[in-house]
Amino acid sequence: MASGDFCSPGEGVEILQQVCSKQLPPCNLSEEDLLQNPHFSKLLLSLSQHVDESGLSLTLAKEQAQAWKEVRLHKTTWLRSEILQRVIQELLVDYYVKTQDTNLTSEDKKDFVRMRAQLPLEVEEQLKKKCFALLCYHDPSSDSDSETLKAAKVWKLAEVLLGEKQQCQDAKSQQKEQMVLLEKKSATYSQVLLRCLALLQRLLQEHRLKTQSELDRINAQYLEIKCSAMILKLRMEELKILSDTYTAEKVEVHRLIRDRLEGAIRLQERDMEKSRQVLNTYEVLGEEFDRLVKEYTQLKQATENKRWALQEFSKAYR
């Protein structure tokens, strides 16, 4: 795909995520970051055309594959030589020990021609034992098989081991992909969690403000009701004290006194009205006016005293 051939943004982001997970180091880029930086996305997609899954360029990857092929070939050749050498060394050690522990003639000890003729057979037998031991280690159930069946299994053992090795490599690749996917999901989940926490904090603040205003209103109503109840309780205590202090006879006497005081006040008010009319008539008089003013003042003072006494009796009566 050329750098100029792009599909929809959603498909482009999906392709780029696959590229990052397989061919490029994990970038931990979100979909929003990729959409906001289209030129960087194009650069990554263009770069993916020149590198393989390991991150090497295609030319270096080809050279590396050829180098590994040659290394495996030399390694196989060296292993063959190394195995033959070790087997021959083991046979020579066994032969030396045998010559020391058994009563052999000097001719038998110097018969290297016969020993050389038997060496290939003994090497083959020793290699067969080692192959059977390796087979039993890999598959313990093969220990009870016949030599023919063991030989058939050994013939396919290399292929089986290669298959198991490939399975391990595939499992490692899948594990790597899963780890990359897990890191991306962890980053995404962290961002989502932070957003959820911010939203939850905002909701809590708004709910607390609304709840606080409602709570304040309820508390104000409660305090108002409680204050009214206290006032009523104080009034009840006052009435209880008055009822305990004044008997029915005293209340009747107070009522008579109040009636008399109210009658006296009405008479005083009529006298004050007459005096006011007289004052209005004789306002132009000199000393006579002063006398009338003093008389009016005395009448007004007497009326105020009687009104005060009536108020006090009225309070006591209530």
Phi and psi in degrees as a GROMACS rama.xvg file:
@    title "Ramachandran Plot"
@    xaxis  label "Phi"
@    yaxis  label "Psi"
@TYPE xy
-75.2029  161.3  ALA-2
-65.7795  -25.2567  SER-3
-87.3044  -14.1677  GLY-4
-89.7862  95.7253  ASP-5
-119.464  147.191  PHE-6
-99.8093  -154.835  CYS-7
-67.5845  157.682  SER-8
-57.6759  -39.2714  PRO-9
-64.8318  -44.1334  GLY-10
-66.8773  -38.8575  GLU-11
-61.4797  -41.6013  GLY-12
-65.1926  -39.5658  VAL-13
-64.2865  -44.161  GLU-14
-62.717  -42.0571  ILE-15
-65.1583  -36.6048  LEU-16
-64.8833  -38.4381  GLN-17
-64.676  -40.1095  GLN-18
-62.2643  -45.2185  VAL-19
-63.7008  -36.1473  CYS-20
-77.6479  -26.6636  SER-21
-106.744  -38.7619  LYS-22
-113.017  -21.635  GLN-23
-120.154  155.321  LEU-24
-59.2176  152.26  PRO-25
-59.0163  122.204  PRO-26
-95.54  -18.2042  CYS-27
55.0724  42.522  ASN-28
-96.3791  132.213  LEU-29
-82.1704  167.662  SER-30
-62.3117  -35.9862  GLU-31
-64.9002  -40.8842  GLU-32
-63.2845  -41.6827  ASP-33
-67.6022  -38.6663  LEU-34
-69.8934  -31.6676  LEU-35
-79.416  -14.7802  GLN-36
-126.516  72.3176  ASN-37
-65.6497  -33.6461  PRO-38
-67.7547  -38.4574  HIS-39
-66.1094  -36.6954  PHE-40
-63.6738  -42.1342  SER-41
-62.5511  -38.8397  LYS-42
-63.4502  -42.6178  LEU-43
-65.5924  -41.7579  LEU-44
-65.7885  -39.0895  LEU-45
-66.1789  -40.3168  SER-46
-64.146  -32.7743  LEU-47
-65.5772  -19.2406  SER-48
-77.8635  -11.2781  GLN-49
-116.914  4.78436  HIS-50
-130.371  157.822  VAL-51
-98.3945  -166.947  ASP-52
-68.3734  -23.2848  GLU-53
-84.7253  -8.8252  SER-54
96.9729  -4.46749  GLY-55
-81.2936  156.64  LEU-56
-68.0526  159.62  SER-57
-63.8144  -35.9501  LEU-58
-66.669  -47.2879  THR-59
-65.3932  -36.4979  LEU-60
-63.746  -40.6513  ALA-61
-64.7086  -44.8976  LYS-62
-63.5687  -39.1753  GLU-63
-64.6914  -40.9965  GLN-64
-62.0934  -42.247  ALA-65
-65.1809  -39.7798  GLN-66
-64.7832  -42.284  ALA-67
-64.7398  -35.511  TRP-68
-63.0746  -43.8145  LYS-69
-66.5373  -38.6106  GLU-70
-62.4513  -43.956  VAL-71
-63.6399  -36.8445  ARG-72
-64.624  -46.8296  LEU-73
-65.8166  -36.0706  HIS-74
-66.2797  -38.9329  LYS-75
-64.5403  -44.0527  THR-76
-61.9467  -42.5451  THR-77
-67.0344  -38.2003  TRP-78
-65.3423  -39.7504  LEU-79
-59.4773  -48.5292  ARG-80
-63.3642  -41.1517  SER-81
-64.7545  -40.1407  GLU-82
-66.2848  -45.4781  ILE-83
-61.1125  -41.8389  LEU-84
-62.9872  -44.586  GLN-85
-67.2462  -39.5646  ARG-86
-63.7174  -44.2357  VAL-87
-62.8164  -40.015  ILE-88
-61.6542  -41.7536  GLN-89
-63.7513  -40.7318  GLU-90
-65.2208  -40.7437  LEU-91
-64.0756  -40.5575  LEU-92
-63.4476  -43.3389  VAL-93
-62.5867  -39.8982  ASP-94
-65.6464  -39.4658  TYR-95
-65.0347  -42.8086  TYR-96
-64.4157  -39.9184  VAL-97
-63.4597  -40.5634  LYS-98
-67.2462  -27.0277  THR-99
-81.6429  -31.466  GLN-100
-92.92  -20.3819  ASP-101
-109.351  160.929  THR-102
-89.9491  85.4866  ASN-103
-103.327  148.022  LEU-104
-75.1396  164.507  THR-105
-65.3026  -29.3228  SER-106
-67.7628  -41.4248  GLU-107
-64.8314  -39.9333  ASP-108
-65.1299  -30.2599  LYS-109
-96.8922  15.034  LYS-110
-91.8788  72.1189  ASP-111
-73.9501  -23.8888  PHE-112
-66.1589  -47.1323  VAL-113
-64.2469  -40.5445  ARG-114
-63.4195  -38.1405  MET-115
-68.1773  -34.1954  ARG-116
-69.3241  -35.2487  ALA-117
-82.1343  -13.7311  GLN-118
-60.3754  -45.5252  LEU-119
-59.242  -40.6815  PRO-120
-65.0015  -42.0055  LEU-121
-67.7435  -38.2123  GLU-122
-63.0472  -42.4278  VAL-123
-62.0422  -42.8404  GLU-124
-65.1889  -40.8016  GLU-125
-65.978  -41.0954  GLN-126
-64.1582  -37.5739  LEU-127
-64.1818  -40.84  LYS-128
-62.4786  -43.093  LYS-129
-66.8309  -37.9642  LYS-130
-64.8485  -41.3453  CYS-131
-66.086  -36.8115  PHE-132
-64.8183  -41.1107  ALA-133
-64.6514  -39.9261  LEU-134
-62.794  -44.4787  LEU-135
-67.2257  -32.9388  CYS-136
-66.8587  -40.5132  TYR-137
-73.6359  -39.1543  HIS-138
-133.778  89.9121  ASP-139
-57.5559  -23.8937  PRO-140
-69.5318  -14.004  SER-141
-80.0366  -4.31431  SER-142
-63.5114  -32.4136  ASP-143
-91.4036  2.87872  SER-144
-77.3756  163.255  ASP-145
-75.0486  165.13  SER-146
-64.5202  -34.1247  GLU-147
-64.5329  -44.0013  THR-148
-68.2558  -38.4271  LEU-149
-62.7358  -40.6887  LYS-150
-63.7346  -38.1359  ALA-151
-66.5403  -40.6186  ALA-152
-67.6102  -38.7218  LYS-153
-63.8803  -36.5605  VAL-154
-60.6467  -34.0557  TRP-155
-97.9342  0.728398  LYS-156
-63.5703  -40.162  LEU-157
-61.4251  -42.0245  ALA-158
-65.5862  -39.8297  GLU-159
-64.2648  -43.1141  VAL-160
-64.6796  -38.7875  LEU-161
-63.4215  -40.4789  LEU-162
-63.157  -42.7599  GLY-163
-66.2805  -37.0055  GLU-164
-64.208  -40.465  LYS-165
-65.0154  -39.347  GLN-166
-62.1232  -41.0733  GLN-167
-63.6838  -41.8602  CYS-168
-65.1964  -41.566  GLN-169
-62.8212  -40.4125  ASP-170
-64.42  -38.5841  ALA-171
-65.6599  -39.7234  LYS-172
-64.5144  -43.4487  SER-173
-62.8261  -39.844  GLN-174
-63.0643  -39.5077  GLN-175
-64.147  -43.8934  LYS-176
-62.9725  -40.7926  GLU-177
-64.9226  -37.0093  GLN-178
-65.5592  -42.4212  MET-179
-62.3456  -44.475  VAL-180
-63.4464  -38.1662  LEU-181
-65.1656  -40.5084  LEU-182
-63.429  -41.4111  GLU-183
-65.1523  -44.5897  LYS-184
-65.5422  -36.3985  LYS-185
-62.9503  -43.0937  SER-186
-63.4758  -42.2094  ALA-187
-64.6402  -44.9398  THR-188
-62.7871  -36.1454  TYR-189
-64.1774  -43.553  SER-190
-64.1125  -42.9786  GLN-191
-63.8061  -39.7782  VAL-192
-63.7787  -41.6263  LEU-193
-62.9042  -41.7415  LEU-194
-63.7666  -41.6635  ARG-195
-63.5919  -40.3117  CYS-196
-64.6271  -41.8396  LEU-197
-63.373  -43.0815  ALA-198
-63.8828  -41.5258  LEU-199
-63.9696  -40.4712  LEU-200
-63.1096  -41.9305  GLN-201
-65.1951  -41.7363  ARG-202
-63.6672  -39.7531  LEU-203
-64.5949  -41.5015  LEU-204
-63.7386  -46.4826  GLN-205
-62.9937  -43.6352  GLU-206
-65.3604  -36.7572  HIS-207
-67.0497  -39.4474  ARG-208
-64.7732  -45.2626  LEU-209
-63.7232  -43.446  LYS-210
-65.8357  -36.8225  THR-211
-65.5165  -42.4538  GLN-212
-63.7544  -42.5276  SER-213
-64.905  -38.9972  GLU-214
-65.8733  -39.5441  LEU-215
-62.8852  -40.6068  ASP-216
-63.5416  -43.3761  ARG-217
-65.339  -40.3822  ILE-218
-64.3432  -38.9229  ASN-219
-63.5617  -43.1675  ALA-220
-63.0754  -39.9652  GLN-221
-63.6325  -44.076  TYR-222
-65.5531  -36.9396  LEU-223
-63.5195  -45.7013  GLU-224
-64.4886  -40.4529  ILE-225
-65.1698  -38.6133  LYS-226
-64.4761  -43.5082  CYS-227
-62.0817  -39.8493  SER-228
-64.5008  -38.7341  ALA-229
-66.0434  -39.9835  MET-230
-62.8638  -45.2082  ILE-231
-62.5041  -37.9684  LEU-232
-65.7939  -41.1862  LYS-233
-63.8192  -40.242  LEU-234
-63.6465  -39.6988  ARG-235
-63.9801  -41.0839  MET-236
-63.6223  -40.524  GLU-237
-62.3422  -45.5373  GLU-238
-64.688  -35.8305  LEU-239
-64.8535  -41.8202  LYS-240
-64.5316  -42.8852  ILE-241
-63.615  -40.7168  LEU-242
-67.9766  -32.9076  SER-243
-74.9545  -25.7491  ASP-244
-84.4966  -43.3879  THR-245
-107.486  130.151  TYR-246
-85.493  177.867  THR-247
-66.8254  -35.9531  ALA-248
-65.0851  -41.2484  GLU-249
-65.8398  -38.6502  LYS-250
-64.0202  -39.5457  VAL-251
-66.0349  -40.4693  GLU-252
-63.5331  -42.4843  VAL-253
-62.3893  -36.2681  HIS-254
-65.3937  -40.5664  ARG-255
-65.0813  -41.9011  LEU-256
-62.0799  -41.8098  ILE-257
-63.6399  -40.6458  ARG-258
-62.6925  -42.193  ASP-259
-65.3133  -43.1607  ARG-260
-63.0324  -39.5398  LEU-261
-66.0226  -37.8319  GLU-262
-65.0127  -42.6884  GLY-263
-63.2032  -38.3815  ALA-264
-64.4954  -39.8612  ILE-265
-64.178  -40.0371  ARG-266
-64.9862  -43.5111  LEU-267
-61.9569  -38.9635  GLN-268
-65.7675  -38.025  GLU-269
-65.6455  -40.6899  ARG-270
-64.5627  -38.6212  ASP-271
-64.4254  -37.6551  MET-272
-65.4756  -40.0349  GLU-273
-65.3471  -42.1633  LYS-274
-64.5116  -37.9555  SER-275
-63.8232  -39.4883  ARG-276
-67.1525  -37.7788  GLN-277
-65.6525  -41.369  VAL-278
-61.7624  -40.3907  LEU-279
-64.9874  -31.6247  ASN-280
-78.155  -42.0532  THR-281
-105.661  32.9445  TYR-282
-67.5505  -27.2951  GLU-283
-81.4551  -9.00118  VAL-284
-75.3608  154.582  LEU-285
-87.6406  -97.533  GLY-286
-62.3035  -36.3946  GLU-287
-61.6234  -35.3327  GLU-288
-68.3161  -39.499  PHE-289
-62.197  -40.1909  ASP-290
-63.6785  -42.1049  ARG-291
-66.1716  -35.3459  LEU-292
-65.1666  -43.4034  VAL-293
-62.1105  -42.529  LYS-294
-62.5948  -40.6307  GLU-295
-65.6341  -39.2188  TYR-296
-63.8474  -43.1386  THR-297
-62.991  -42.9771  GLN-298
-63.0017  -41.3998  LEU-299
-64.6662  -39.4358  LYS-300
-65.4789  -41.4855  GLN-301
-63.3812  -39.7874  ALA-302
-63.0887  -43.4667  THR-303
-63.088  -39.9487  GLU-304
-62.9532  -44.2907  ASN-305
-67.8158  -36.4447  LYS-306
-65.0316  -39.4236  ARG-307
-63.2348  -44.37  TRP-308
-61.3579  -39.3775  ALA-309
-63.8962  -39.756  LEU-310
-63.9553  -40.1667  GLN-311
-65.5367  -41.8826  GLU-312
-65.9451  -36.5616  PHE-313
-64.6514  -40.5538  SER-314
-61.3729  -45.6638  LYS-315
-64.2604  -33.9027  ALA-316
-71.2323  -36.8683  TYR-317
